Amino acid sequence: MSSCIGTYSLPYATKSICPECLKVIDANVKEKNGKVVIEKTCKEHGTFTDTYWSDVEYFKKAVADQNYCGKGVDNPRTETKRGCPYDCGLCPNHKSHTALALIDVTNRCNLRCPICFANAATAGYVYEPTLDEIRGILVNFKSNMPVPAPAVQFAGGEPTIRKDFPEIVKIARQVGFTHVEAATNGIRIAQDLNFAKAI
């Protein structure tokens, strides 16, 4: 949740959320024992310290090589009302463009991994946007100005579980994405050569 703050010289103050109540709280990012840690205190739930980067020197190198504060997007999609993270969407406070657009195309999966970060197949309902909805999302990402999203990743759940996944990839190409990827466990691709060729 940190905003673009220029040099990211350690230590620096930022905002974070309490992992218990999800309220926005003050946080400090600093070096500790060769790592970069984020420390934050919630009045209700106490102090939390987490590793932000496991190697302080690598953090400094990444910041020196990659840190760039942009001017944001010319056409934000939402207004700033309550502040991050409550104003979901591309708001006027955003300082960078979308480098990799991520679209969940299903919450179904062909595995039941206990460590699934998406908690797939446990919601009790199926989430699957229609092809028209997916096209609209892709067009929206390509409409960002001054820098349209250059790449898209389809995720889920397991995106290849959708029978129309080759059509989803085709739509992304039609909209103008030259880099299309999938966050997949690869099972269907490995078991179905025709499907692999289709995508």
C-alpha positions as CSV (number, residue, x, y, z in Angstrom):
1,M,0.0,0.0,0.0
2,S,2.9,2.4,-0.1
3,S,2.6,5.2,-2.6
4,C,5.4,6.2,-4.9
5,I,7.8,8.1,-2.7
6,G,10.8,8.7,-4.8
7,T,14.0,7.2,-3.5
8,Y,12.6,4.7,-1.0
9,S,15.6,5.4,1.2
10,L,15.4,3.4,4.5
11,P,13.7,4.0,6.8
12,Y,10.5,5.4,5.5
13,A,6.9,5.8,6.6
14,T,3.9,4.4,4.7
15,K,0.4,3.0,5.3
16,S,-0.6,-0.6,5.6
17,I,-3.5,-2.6,7.0
18,C,-4.0,-4.5,10.2
19,P,-4.0,-8.2,9.2
20,E,-6.8,-8.8,11.8
21,C,-9.3,-6.0,11.3
22,L,-8.1,-4.7,7.9
23,K,-8.1,-1.1,9.1
24,V,-5.5,1.3,7.5
25,I,-2.7,2.0,10.0
26,D,0.6,3.7,10.0
27,A,3.7,1.6,9.2
28,N,7.4,1.9,9.0
29,V,9.7,0.2,6.5
30,K,13.3,-0.3,7.8
31,E,16.4,-2.4,7.8
32,K,16.7,-5.1,10.4
33,N,19.2,-7.9,10.6
34,G,20.1,-7.6,6.9
35,K,16.4,-7.7,5.8
36,V,13.8,-5.0,5.1
37,V,10.9,-5.3,7.5
38,I,7.6,-3.5,7.8
39,E,6.4,-2.8,11.3
40,K,2.9,-1.6,12.1
41,T,0.8,-1.3,15.3
42,C,-2.9,-1.6,15.5
43,K,-4.5,-0.1,18.6
44,E,-6.8,-3.1,18.9
45,H,-4.6,-6.0,17.8
46,G,-1.0,-5.0,18.6
47,T,2.2,-4.8,16.7
48,F,3.1,-6.8,13.6
49,T,6.5,-7.2,12.0
50,D,6.9,-8.8,8.6
51,T,9.7,-9.3,6.2
52,Y,9.2,-7.0,3.3
53,W,12.4,-8.0,1.4
54,S,14.6,-10.8,2.6
55,D,17.8,-9.0,1.5
56,V,18.4,-5.4,2.1
57,E,21.1,-5.1,-0.5
58,Y,18.9,-6.6,-3.2
59,F,16.1,-4.2,-2.1
60,K,18.5,-1.2,-2.6
61,K,19.6,-2.5,-6.0
62,A,16.0,-3.1,-7.1
63,V,15.0,0.4,-6.0
64,A,18.0,1.9,-7.8
65,D,17.4,0.0,-11.0
66,Q,13.6,-0.1,-11.1
67,N,12.0,2.7,-9.0
68,Y,10.1,5.2,-11.1
69,C,7.4,7.6,-10.0
70,G,5.0,8.2,-12.8
71,K,2.4,10.9,-13.1
72,G,-0.5,8.4,-13.0
73,V,-3.2,7.8,-15.6
74,D,-5.0,10.5,-17.5
75,N,-8.3,8.6,-17.3
76,P,-8.8,7.1,-13.9
77,R,-11.8,4.8,-13.5
78,T,-12.8,5.6,-9.9
79,E,-12.7,8.6,-7.5
80,T,-10.7,9.0,-4.4
81,K,-13.2,9.0,-1.6
82,R,-11.9,7.0,1.4
83,G,-8.3,6.3,0.3
84,C,-6.4,3.1,-0.4
85,P,-7.4,0.3,-0.1
86,Y,-11.0,1.2,0.2
87,D,-11.4,2.9,-3.2
88,C,-11.1,-0.2,-5.4
89,G,-10.1,0.5,-9.0
90,L,-7.7,2.7,-10.9
91,C,-8.0,5.9,-9.0
92,P,-6.4,9.4,-9.4
93,N,-3.8,8.5,-6.7
94,H,-2.3,5.7,-8.9
95,K,1.2,6.7,-9.9
96,S,2.0,4.0,-12.4
97,H,0.5,2.3,-15.4
98,T,-0.7,-1.3,-15.5
99,A,2.3,-3.4,-16.5
100,L,0.5,-6.8,-16.3
101,A,-3.3,-6.8,-16.3
102,L,-4.6,-9.8,-14.3
103,I,-8.1,-11.2,-15.0
104,D,-9.7,-14.0,-13.0
105,V,-11.8,-15.9,-15.6
106,T,-13.1,-18.5,-13.2
107,N,-12.9,-19.6,-9.5
108,R,-13.2,-23.3,-10.5
109,C,-10.2,-25.5,-10.4
110,N,-9.2,-29.1,-11.2
111,L,-7.1,-29.4,-8.0
112,R,-7.7,-28.8,-4.3
113,C,-4.4,-27.5,-3.1
114,P,-4.4,-26.6,0.6
115,I,-2.2,-23.6,0.0
116,C,-4.1,-22.1,-2.9
117,F,-3.6,-18.3,-2.8
118,A,-6.9,-17.9,-4.6
119,N,-8.8,-20.2,-2.3
120,A,-10.2,-21.7,-5.5
121,A,-13.4,-23.8,-5.6
122,T,-14.4,-23.0,-2.0
123,A,-16.7,-20.0,-2.4
124,G,-19.8,-22.1,-2.8
125,Y,-20.7,-20.4,-6.1
126,V,-19.1,-20.3,-9.5
127,Y,-17.6,-17.0,-10.7
128,E,-17.1,-16.9,-14.5
129,P,-17.4,-13.6,-16.4
130,T,-19.0,-14.0,-19.9
131,L,-16.9,-13.5,-23.0
132,D,-18.5,-10.1,-23.5
133,E,-17.5,-9.1,-19.9
134,I,-14.0,-10.3,-20.5
135,R,-13.8,-8.3,-23.7
136,G,-15.0,-5.2,-21.8
137,I,-12.3,-5.7,-19.1
138,L,-9.6,-6.1,-21.8
139,V,-10.8,-3.0,-23.7
140,N,-10.8,-1.1,-20.4
141,F,-7.1,-2.1,-19.7
142,K,-6.2,-1.1,-23.3
143,S,-7.9,2.3,-22.8
144,N,-5.6,3.4,-20.0
145,M,-3.8,6.6,-21.0
146,P,-1.1,7.6,-21.6
147,V,0.2,4.0,-21.4
148,P,-2.2,1.1,-22.2
149,A,-1.6,-2.2,-20.5
150,P,0.9,-4.1,-22.6
151,A,0.3,-7.6,-21.2
152,V,-2.5,-9.7,-19.7
153,Q,-2.5,-12.7,-17.5
154,F,-5.6,-14.9,-17.1
155,A,-5.9,-16.6,-13.8
156,G,-8.5,-18.0,-11.4
157,G,-9.0,-20.8,-10.2
158,E,-7.6,-22.6,-13.1
159,P,-8.2,-20.6,-16.3
160,T,-7.8,-23.6,-18.6
161,I,-10.8,-25.4,-17.0
162,R,-13.0,-23.1,-19.2
163,K,-13.9,-24.8,-22.4
164,D,-13.8,-21.4,-24.1
165,F,-10.3,-20.5,-22.9
166,P,-8.9,-20.5,-26.5
167,E,-11.6,-18.0,-27.4
168,I,-10.6,-15.8,-24.4
169,V,-7.0,-15.8,-25.7
170,K,-8.2,-14.9,-29.1
171,I,-10.2,-12.0,-27.8
172,A,-7.1,-10.7,-26.0
173,R,-5.2,-10.8,-29.2
174,Q,-8.0,-9.0,-31.1
175,V,-8.1,-6.3,-28.5
176,G,-4.4,-5.7,-29.0
177,F,-2.5,-7.6,-26.3
178,T,0.8,-9.0,-27.8
179,H,1.7,-10.7,-24.5
180,V,-0.8,-13.1,-23.2
181,E,-0.1,-15.5,-20.3
182,A,-2.0,-17.9,-18.0
183,A,-1.4,-18.7,-14.3
184,T,-2.0,-22.4,-14.8
185,N,-1.2,-25.7,-13.1
186,G,-0.6,-27.0,-16.7
187,I,-2.7,-30.2,-16.3
188,R,-5.0,-29.6,-19.2
189,I,-2.2,-28.4,-21.4
190,A,-0.2,-31.5,-20.7
191,Q,-3.1,-33.9,-21.2
192,D,-4.7,-32.3,-24.3
193,L,-2.4,-31.5,-27.2
194,N,-5.2,-30.1,-29.3
195,F,-6.1,-27.7,-26.5
196,A,-2.5,-26.7,-26.2
197,K,-2.3,-26.0,-29.9
198,A,-5.5,-24.0,-29.7
199,I,-4.2,-21.6,-27.1
